[in-house]
Amino acid sequence: MAAVLPPLVFGAACAVQAALAFGAPHTVSPAELVLNAGLLAVPVVTGCLLSWRAPATPVGAALAWVGAAPAAVFAVEDWGQTVATADPWPAAQLMYAVQLGAWVWNLAGFVALCLVFPDGLPPRHRWRIVSAAVAAGVFVNAVLSFDPVANRASAAVPHPVVLRLPGPVRALELVLAYATLLAVLGFATSRLVLRYRRGDEVVRQQVRWLMLGAATVPVLLAGGWIAQGLGAPAGVAYAGFLIAMLVAVPAAVAVAVLRYDLFDVDRLLGSSLAWLLTSLVSAAIFAGVVYGAAQIVGANSRLGLTGAAFVTAVCLLPLHRVLNNGVGQLVDRERTVMVARVQEFVQRVRDGRAEPEGIEGLMRSVLGDPSLRLLIRLPGSSAGEYVDLAGDPASADPDRTRIPLLTGGSEVGVILLGAASARRVRRAREVAVLGRLPIEVTRLRLELRRALEDARSSRARLALSTAAERRRLARDLHDGAQQQIIAVGMRLRSVQRQLDPALPAHADLEAAVAALSGTVAELRRLAHGVRPSLLDDGLAAALKTLVADCPIPVDITVDNIDTSEVIATTAYFVVAEALTNALKHAHATAIHVSVTQHDNTLNIEIRDNGCGGARTGFGLTSVRDRAASIGGSMSLHSPPGAGTRLTVTI
């Protein structure tokens, strides 16, 4: 019923005005009828459509009253005007008395809209009482606004209700009337402010839309009062106010209820207020310069106008920038804080004070989306293959809202939103643009990390194949060439025993057998260098045998290590080369060797009490390269005079 009554009132009011426009006494012109009906139909139709699309909210009915109430007021006023004609309508005297204070009801729909927007009155009894008090305040204002003299019909028409009051009493009455009206408007506005402060994100965006549409209503109303006070006709003085209330407000309310996230209302509201303030301040600067120049060079000088235009043009851009930032911090503080946080993080990344991978956590925080994910697409990967910021493979959920990150027309990543809305998508795109630097640095670091992992893997595979080849070569030398040479030596020795020792051939065979024995020894040495034969009994036994003949005491601790052939060989040569360096350069009197295994990590530590001051040279470079060849690392701590500690982790 609440949604049906406004269009019925609007239709009846239009019928009254049509009768006055096309019949006696013809107090309304057809042009005025079409203009009034066209403007007032906007909020009425919009409110009806809104009630149809969202029947649970009373906002549609309140919006319809924004147009229906002024239509009823205009009909009552025009009906009352017939009292001064030769053919007055029935009850024209009563309508004339009512219309003198009926103009206040033009704001009834707007006040009701402020009270119920965006989801009705709170379910509390006190709000019902407050709403009734507001309606009573509007009625009191209408009564106090009765003016028996200032009327559009004729000052000679007597007022049937209110006697003419003395000037001071009438002035007090008007002050009370306008104070009551301002109190009602202030209360309605405070209701919106309170709803905004206590509402969630959706409610705040809806209220911002109404603020965007209604921001000019009180300004234009005050301007209309001033213009009317200066002598302007009422139709001209209040034209801007009526257009703003009848067109801008309905459009903003419809968007707020049906599509509150259609546009970035915060930026629209902030930009509108910033340009409004810029225009007002620029006009004030222009007027101030003109007035100052008039006092100096004369009122008729063109220099004042030219100087004022120049000064205003110079101040316009920086003034708008300052006002835009200031208004943004007040109206769109959330976006202002978001931009400031992202820019501060980017600066920290640029200065090396923050890791770029933190951009994902920052985006989750500033967008209020804890399930947001930032995925990177590496070069060479197929479409749909992504990794997270840790480098692990990740898949893009097709049910999430995707924001692709493009560079040169190719996709380099994607942002997946957990809770999507048009506003959040806009904010996420803005954050992606602002945080482009850490995103690109993260992508490059992932690419470099993968390249290093590929290099380590290939180097480890190469080391494994080299170790296998060394073992095969040692086995071939031992089982192949060495055994053949020994067999030849045994045959020569057999032939030698059949000869007389006094013969020269006996001595030649002895020399040949000795040469073959030397060759066998050299082959054994080569085979031992390719792969230490001591490793056949395990790494612990090989290392203990290695240090047994050391000229200085060596304290060795070796866990029961179960590892691959290539790691055992590398560990053996690392210890051997470290001992050699310590014996040659450290002038140490004791050495400690520790080889331990924790999970999949082998730790080797060689510590001496020598002179220290060691630097990476040939021997230590060889140790580092051996460790790095299978993905290990080396660290050196050798302060002068305090010994040397060499640590290798594989």
C-alpha positions, 0 to 999 in steps of 0.5 A, a space after each residue: 500500500 505504501 508503494 501504491 499511494 505516491 503514484 495515486 497522489 501524483 496522478 491526482 495532482 497532475 489531473 488537477 493541474 491538467 484541469 486548470 491548464 485546459 479548463 476554467 479558470 486556466 491558472 496553469 499554462 500547458 508548458 508549466 504543466 508539462 515541465 512540472 509533470 516531466 520533472 516530478 515523474 522522474 522520482 515517482 517512476 524511479 521509486 515505483 520501479 525500485 519498489 518492484 525490484 526491491 519490495 522488501 525496502 521502503 526506499 522505493 516508496 520514500 523516493 516516489 514521495 520525493 516527486 509526489 509530494 511536490 506535485 500535491 503541493 503544486 496542485 494545492 497552490 494552483 487550486 488556491 490561486 483560483 480564489 482570486 479569479 472570477 471562477 473560483 473552484 470549490 473550497 478555493 478559500 480553504 486551499 488558498 489558506 493551506 497553500 500559504 504554508 504547504 511549500 514545506 511539504 516539498 521536502 517531505 519525500 526527501 526527509 522520509 528518504 533520509 530516514 529509511 535509506 538504505 534498508 528502512 527504519 531500525 527495528 526500535 520503537 524510539 525510531 517510530 516516535 522520532 519519525 512521528 516527531 519529524 512529521 509533526 515538525 514539518 506540520 508545525 513549520 507549515 503552520 508557522 509559514 502561513 503568510 496572509 499578505 505575501 501571496 501570488 493571488 492577491 493581497 486583497 484576499 483575506 486570510 481565513 485562518 491567520 490574522 495579520 500579526 505585528 511585524 516583530 511577532 511575524 519576524 519571530 514566527 518566520 525565524 521559528 519556522 525556518 529553525 524548525 525546518 533546518 532542525 528537521 533537515 539536520 535530523 534527517 541528515 544525522 540519521 544518514 551519518 549515524 547509519 553510515 558510521 554503524 553500517 557495513 561496507 555495503 551500507 556505506 557505499 549505498 549512503 555515499 551514493 545518496 550523498 553524491 546525489 544529495 550533496 547539492 540539495 541543501 546548497 541549492 536550497 540555500 542559494 534559492 533562498 538568497 536568490 529569492 531574497 534578492 528579488 529573483 522569481 521563485 521559479 528561477 531561484 529554486 530551479 536548480 534545487 528542484 532539478 537536483 532533488 528530482 533528478 540527481 537524487 532518484 538516480 543516485 538512490 536507484 543505483 545505490 539500491 540496485 547496483 551500489 558497486 556499479 562505479 567507484 562512488 568514492 572517487 566520484 564523490 571526492 572529485 565532485 566535491 574537490 571541483 566544487 571547492 576548487 570553483 568556489 575558492 577560485 571565484 573567491 581568489 578572482 573576486 579578491 584580486 579584482 577588488 584589490 586591483 580596483 582599490 589600487 588602480 581604479 575600478 574601471 581598469 582592465 589591469 585588474 581583470 587581467 591580473 585576476 584571470 592570470 592569478 586564478 589560472 596559476 593557482 587553479 591546478 595546485 589548488 585543485 591538487 591540494 583540495 583533491 587530496 584533502 577531500 579524498 582523505 575525508 570522503 574516500 579515506 579507505 582508498 587514500 590509506 590503500 594508496 599510501 600503504 602500497 606506495 610506502 611498501 613499494 618505496 621500502 622494496 626499492 630501498 631494500 628494506 622489504 621483500 617484494 614477495 610481501 606484496 601478496 600479504 599487503 594486497 590481502 590487507 588493503 583489499 580486505 580479502 584474506 583468500 586473495 592469491 597472486 600467481 606468477 606465470 614463468 617464461 616457457 610455461 603453457 597457458 594455465 600453468 602458474 606458481 605461487 610466490 614460493 615457486 611451488 606449482 599452483 592452479 587458478 581456480 576457475 570459480 574465482 574472479 581473475 585479474 590478469 597481469 599483462 606485460 607487452 600483451 603477454 600474461 605474466 601473472 594473475 590475481 585471484 579474488 576470494 570475494 569479488 565485487 565490482 568495487 573490489 575488482 577496481 581496487 585490485 586493478 589499482 593496487 596491481 598498477 601501484 604495486 607493479 614494481 614488487 610484482 615484477 621483481 618477484 617474478 624475476 626472482 622466481 625466474 632466477 631461482 628456477 634458473 639456479 635450481 636448473 643449474 644446480 640440478 644439471 651440475 649435480 647430475 654431471 657430478 653423479 655421472 662423473 663419479 660413475 665414470 670415475 668408478 668405472 674407469 678405476 674398475 677398468 684399470 684394476 680389472 683390465 689393464 692392470 691384470 693384463 700387465 701382471 699376466 704379461 709380467 708373470 709369463 716373462 718371469 716364467 721364461 726368465 726362470 728357464 734361462 741361465 742367469 749368466 745370459 744377457 737375456 736373463 738380465 733384460 727380462 729382469 729389467 722388463 719385469 721391473 718396468 712392468 711392476 712400476 707400470 702396475 704401481 702407477 696404474 694403481 696410483 691413478 686408479 686411487 686418484 680417480 676414486 679412493 679405494 679406501 671408500 670401499 669400507 665406507 666413508 668413516 673408515 676412509 677418513 680415519 685411515 686418511 688422518 692416521 699418518 698426519 704429522 700432527 694430532 687430528 681429532 676426528 668424529 664421524 657419524 655412521 653416514 649412509 649416503 650416495 657414492 658421489 657425496 662420499 667421494 666429495 666429502 673425502 676429497 674435501 677433508 683431504 684438501 682441507 687437511 693439506 691446506 692446514 698442514 701447509 699454511 696454518 702452522 697448527 698443532 691440532 686439528 679437529 674434523 667432524 662429519 655429521 648427518 642430520 636428515 638429508 644434510 651432511 655437515 663437514 667441519 675442519 677446525 685448527 688452532 693455527 695462525 688464521 687469516 685464511 682467504 679463499 685461494 686455490 685450495 679453498 676454491 677447489 673445496 668450494 667448487 667440489 661442494 657446489 658441484 653437488 648443490 653444497 655450500 662452503 663457509 670460512 671463518 678465519 680471524 687472524 691469530 684465532 685459528 680457522 674453521 671451515 664448514 661445508 654443508 651438502 
